Amino acid sequence: MTDIAKIQDQNIRNKTIIVRVDFNVPFTPGTKEISDDSRIRSSLPTLQYLLDKNCKVLICTHLGRPGGTFDDKLSLKPIATKLSEILGVPVPLAPDSLGPEISLMISEMKRPSLLMLENIRFHPGEENNDQYFAAELAKLADCYVNDAFGASHRAHASTEGITKYIPSSAGHLLQKEVTILEKALDRPERPLIAILGGAKVSDKIQVMKNLLTKVDKLIIGGGMANTFLKANGKDIADSLFENDHLELALEIQQTSSSLGIEILLPEDFVVSDSFNQNATTMVGDIDSIPPGWMIMDIGPKTAKSYSKATGIAKTIIWNGPMGVSEWKSFSNGTLILAKKLAQSSNITTVIGGGSTGEAIASFGLTDKMSHVSTGGGASLEFLEGKILPGLTGLKT
């Protein structure tokens, strides 16, 4: 694994620990009911480990984008309540994340116990990675633990800045994410097949370039496939594509050809007469898309051929859905592929977070995959080969 300090190698017994988690959870629209608590549950091993070490545990996280000011709608109160329910112990919420009142609350904490600091992004110093703010945050504790893989691609005060002022290490979730993603990229069981989807080629340029040197086959779906099809002279009617990335799409295909890496593109589609979940739809191949219509999902022939292609794999890396999967009418391609992988017990399936993880969860298949990342942007940047800012300060 990347040479980072690990929580289990640190002398943390009886100490005060500030642990950065990613509890940026979704809520049922119009309510304060958490609709998916998986991010909270993912960090339970680290929190329990710290409690077992008789620590005072200060939980630090963000929720939403308050823009550096207090916003009651983005208070962590429902998250503290949910964590308390899950653990069966009190999780009081501090009124802020810094200040004399917070320092007093920490001094009065018993060991072991938990205190959740209020939304760290209520302070502008967080996203600005203000070094004074980071240093003040560090003064609250003896040690820092990063368990927020989903926020580790951000160079913020609570993910990167704080590590300059206090002994720092990786929690169990962060270690798990890095270990699994590193193995899939650098030491996979082969054949290794990557599945890339989502709307734009521009979002995945560096991922594709990095993966082409590692994979045995590349499967492309989603809106980004349209740019490849257009670059190859296909008529995609009014489908989304990136005109300024047509040459890049051809370059990627040429590179893959020179490396002997096969790229699979869709052969049929679910198309609609408008970008609407209730639009009129039909299935057709590339030569039968009516003028003014648009590609919204891969078609049944493509879903079948993609599923068959994955059958030879020992490792799958998947980032990006095959269609507009948040709308049921255009989720079937993603569903068919997900079901195939869920049934393949001999394949290591590594699923990127974000929209791919959300789609897998909506199908009830999360537990059937080897690993579903807790980080969307973080897993994407890791697949690009970047060193995440949240890891740099943890290096030994």
N, C-alpha and C positions, 0 to 999 in steps of 0.2 A: 504494500500500500504506500501511497505518497508519504514521504517522511515527515509525519506530523505528530505532535505530542498527543498522547491518548489519556483520557480521564483516568483509566485504570492504572496508569503508570505514575500518577501524581499523588503527592501526600496531601490529601484533602480532608482527612478525618477531623471533625470538630471545627471546621473552618466555615467562614461565610462565603458562599459561592454565588456569583451572578451568572445565570445560565441563559443564553440567548436561544430562544426557540422560535419556530415559525407557526404561530397560532392564528394566522391570517385566514380564518375559516369562513366558509360561505353561510349565509343566513337565508331562511325562507323569506321571499320577498314580502315586505311590509310588516315583518315581525322581528323579534329578537331571538327567535328560535334557530339554533344552529342546525343546519340541514345535513352537514357531514362533519363528524368530529374526528375523522381519521388522522388529521394532522396533530391533534392533541394526543391521541392514543399512541402515535408513532414515537413521541418523546417520553412516554411513561417509563421505559427502562432506565433512561438517564436520570429522571427525577427520583425514581425509587432508589436507584444506586446512591444518589446524594443523601437521601433521607437515611438509608441504611448506614451511611458513614457519619451519622449524627451531625449533619450540616444544617446551617441556616441557608435556605435556598431562596434566592431572589430571582423570580421569573421575569424575563424581559422579552417582549415581543411587540410587533406592530399589528395594526388592523386597518386595512384600507389606506386611503391617501388623504389625511386631514390637512396636509400642506403646512405643517409646522405650527398649527394653532389648535386649541382645545375644541373638540366637537363631541358633544354628548352622544350623538348617534354612533360614534366610533369608540366609545368607552369599552373597556375590557370586562365590565361587570358580568355580562352573560358568559364570558369565557371562564372567568374565575369560578362562577357558579357551577358550570359544567365540569371543570377539572375537579372541583371539590366532590361532586357527585360520583365521578369515576373513581377517584382515589379513596373516598370515604374519610377524608380528613379536611379540616378547615383550610380554605385558601382565601385569606382576606385580600382585598384590593386596595393598594395604596392610592391616595388621591393624586399622586404625581410620580415621576420617576427620579426626581432629584429634589434636594432642599433639606432644610433643618428638620422639618416634620418627618420626612422619610428616614433620615439618619436616626432620629429618635425611635421610630417604629422598629428599625432594624436592631438597635441596641436592646430593645425590650423583648425581642423574639426569643422564644425558648428553642432548645435543640432537641430533636430535629423538628423543623417546621418550614412552612412555605409562606412566601409573601409575593403576590403578583404586583409588579410595578405597573402603573398606568401606561397606556399606549405611548411607546417611545417616540413615535412620529408626531406627537403633540409638540415636540421641541424641534425648531428648525435646525439645530445643531446636529441632529441625527442624520438626516439625508445629506447635509452639507459636509459630513465627516469632520465637524469642527473639533480641533484637537483639545481645546479647553473643555468642551462638553464631554469628550471621550475620557479625559483625565479625571474629571469630576465623577463620572459614572464609575470609573475604576476604583475610586476612593471608597465606594460603598461596600466593597468586598475584599477578601484575601486572594481569591482566584477567579478566573473567568473560564467558562465552558461554552463552546459553540456547538449547539445541537440543531442549528437552523440551516440545514442544507438549502432549503428553498429560498433563503435570503442571502446566501453566501456569494452570489455573483454581484452583490452590491457592496461597494466600498463605503459603508456607512460607519458612523461612530460606534454602534453596538455590534458590528460584525468585523470591522477591520481596525478602526482607530483605537479601540480599547486595548487591543493586544500589545500595544506599545508601552503600556503602563502597569501591567499586572500579569502574573504567571497565567498562561493560557493553554487550553487543551481542547481536544475534540470529544464530544459526547458520543454515545453509542450509535445514535441514528446517523450522525454525520460520518462516522467511521464506516457504517454499513453501506451508505450511499456511495462513498468514494471507493470502497473495496469492490463492490459489485460492478460499478461503471468502469473502473480501471481494468478489471478482469475481462469484461465484455469487449473492451476496445483493444487491449494489448495482449491478453493471454486467453482468447476464447477457444472453446471447443469448436472445431470446424466441421462442416462449412458454417461461416458467419454470413447471415443475410440481414441487410438493413432495410427497413420499410420507412419511407419518408412521405409525409403528407402535409396537410395544412394549406393555407391560401397562397403563400408567396414563395417563389424561388429565392428572393432577396433575403428572406428570413433564415434560409438554410444553406446559403452559399458556402460558408466555411465548414459547415457540417458535412456537406457533400464532398468537398475537397479533401477533408480529413478522412472521411470514411472510404473514399475510393482507394486509398492506400492500404486499407485494412480488410475490407469485405470481400466475399466471394461472389456476391450478387446484390444488386440494388433494385428495390421495388419502389416505384413512384406513383403516388395517387394524390387526391385532393386537387385544389385549385392550381397548385404548382405544376401539376402534370400538363395543364393547359398551355403553359408557356413552352414546354418541350414540344408539344404537339404543333403549336403555331410555328415554332422554329423549324419544324420539319415540313412545313408547307401545308398543314392540314387546316380545313375550314372548321373553326370551332364556334361559328356564328357569334353570338353576343357574350360568350363565356369570358369570365375574368382571365386576364393574362397580363404579363408585364412586358411591354414593348421594349423597354430599355434593357431587358435581360435575355433577349432572344439569342444574341451572339454567345452569351455566356452559356446558355443551355446547350448550344451546339459544341462549344469548347468542352463542356463536361462530358458529353457523349463521345467526343473524339478522344479525350483522355481515357475514359473507361474502355474504349475499344483498343487503344494502344496497350492498356494494362491487362486486357483479356477479361475484363469485368462486364458481365451482362447487365444492362439496364432494362427493366420491364416497364412498359407504359400501358395505360388502359386501352382496351380494344372496343369496349362498348360502355354506355353511360346511361344514367338517369338524368334526363333533361327536363327543364320547366320553361314555361312561357314568361315567368317573372321571378324575381328573387323574393320569394314569399313561401312560407311553410304550407300554405293552402293553395299554391299555384297548380295549374293543370300540368300533369307530368306524362312522360312517355319514356320508353327504353329504346335506344337506337345505337347504331355504331357510328363511327366517325364520319361516314359519308351520308348520314341520314338525319343530321341535326337541322331542324327547320330554321329558316332565317328569323332572327330576333329571339331565338331561344338560347338557353344557357345550360352548361354542364353543372350539375349539382352533386353528383355522386358517381362512383364507378358502377358499371352495370353488372348483371348476374354472371355473364361469361367471364368478365375480368375478375370478379370476386372469386369465382371458381378456379381460374387459372393461377391467381395469386396464392390462393390457399394451397393449391397443388405444389406450387413452386417452393413454398416454405417447408414442404414435407421432407426435403433432403437436409434441412438445417439442423445443426446442433445448438446454435446460438442465434437468437433473433434480437435485434435492437429496433424498436419501433418508436418513432416520434412524428406525430401528426396524423389526424384522421383522414379517411379516404374520401369524405364528402362533408357536407354541412351537417355533421352528425348530431348537433344539438336540436335539429328538427327531425322528427321521426321519419318523415317521408324520404329523407336523404341520409339515413343512418345505416341502411341495410348493408352497404359495402363494408363499412367498418365493423358491423356486428358479425357478418359472416367470417371475416378474417379473424376477429377476436375469438369467436367460438372454435374455429379451427385450432388456434394456438392454445386455447384453454384445454382442449382435448389431447394435446401433444405433451405427454408427461416426460418424454425423452428429450425435449427441447428446453434450453434455458431461455426464458422470455424476459427481456428487460424493457420495460415500458417507460417512456419519458413522461414527465408530469404534465401539468397544464391540461389542454383540451383532450389529449390522448388519454391521460389518466381519468379525466372526468367521464369520457365516453365509456371506458372500461368499467368504471364504477356504476354508471347508469345501466349497464347491461348485467350487473351483479356478478361480474367475472374477476374482480380484483384478486380474490383469494386463489384463483386458478392460475394466475401468472406467477412466475418466479420472483419478480420484483417490479413494483410500480413506484416510480420515483415520487418523492414528495416535493420535488422542485421542477417547475416548468422551465423558466428562463435559466435556472442554474444547471439543469441537466442538459439543456441545449448548448450552453457555453462549454460545459465539460466535454460534450461530444465534438465540439469545434476544436478541442485540444487546448483551450485556454486554461490558465491557472486562475482559479477563483480567488478574488480578493479576501474572502473570508477564510481561506486556507493559508494564505501567505504568512500571517502572523502566528500560525500554529506550528510552523516548521521547526524541527529540532536542530 
